């Protein structure tokens, strides 16, 4: 009887010990999942604010210039080596206008596609907005090819190549987004939709990244300049880096490793802060362009 009592006592102790460990493990796992979730929410809110500010700039500057037949103001970018408006090239001006206004539609409507509440509460709007969004990103891809290789809008061949790769990614991701939606593979559809959103907004990431580099480099005591190696690298990284970050998030979300989730959350937080620095630098600069003020970079 004593031996049996000892075994029962030992068993109860093991159960008590197990019971005390499991909640701790569960709490750590919950914390890691929560941290990862809210790092993604923080990123989305930051990009939403930046994208809608960009939408305001595009519609106010490019949209109304087309309505008012005042497209000459596009050449306020001339101090930076860009002259989008060409009085002798009406078709090219039309394509450029369609491209820029399309970028505004993508900035506004694309973000709405990623909001879960919109998908659940207004599925019909989500579907219609999705079709408009897809048509617009296809327009962006093809007009980007035209502007880069026919009109020569890219500053150099490397930029044209970067824009073209970005365009092919848009076409491929759009196809996979639609394919998975039709196959009712919703989880995969959402992942491809996020990838499509990222590559469709590459030019916004390009601009935000440039200002982030200038601001953070100056704060760090360096002397960032346009001839730095950062710029040719960022021509491609402006869409490859967001894609890599998204892929890391997808992997960490489906992985049981708490350490991986915490590291991923930290990376997303740092990237979001760098992105916000770029947004805060880009926004007043775009306001200068809109108001016709002397460009100061």
Secondary structure, DSSP 8 states (H G I E B T S, - for coil): -HHHHHHHHHHHHHHHHHHHHHHHHHHHHHHHHHHHHHHHHHHHHHHHHHHHHHHHHHIIIIIHHHHTT-GGGGGGGGGGT-----TT-HHHHHHHHHHHHHHHHHHHHHHHHT-HHHHHH-HHHHHHHHHHHHHHHHHHHHHHHHHHHTS--SSSHHHHHHHHHHHHHHHHHHHHHHHHHHTT-HHHHHHHHHHHHHHHTHHHHHHHHHHHHHHHHHHTT----TTSHHHHHHHHHHHHHHHHHHHHHHHHHT---HHHHHHHHHHHHHHHHHHHHHHHHHHHHHHHHHHT-----
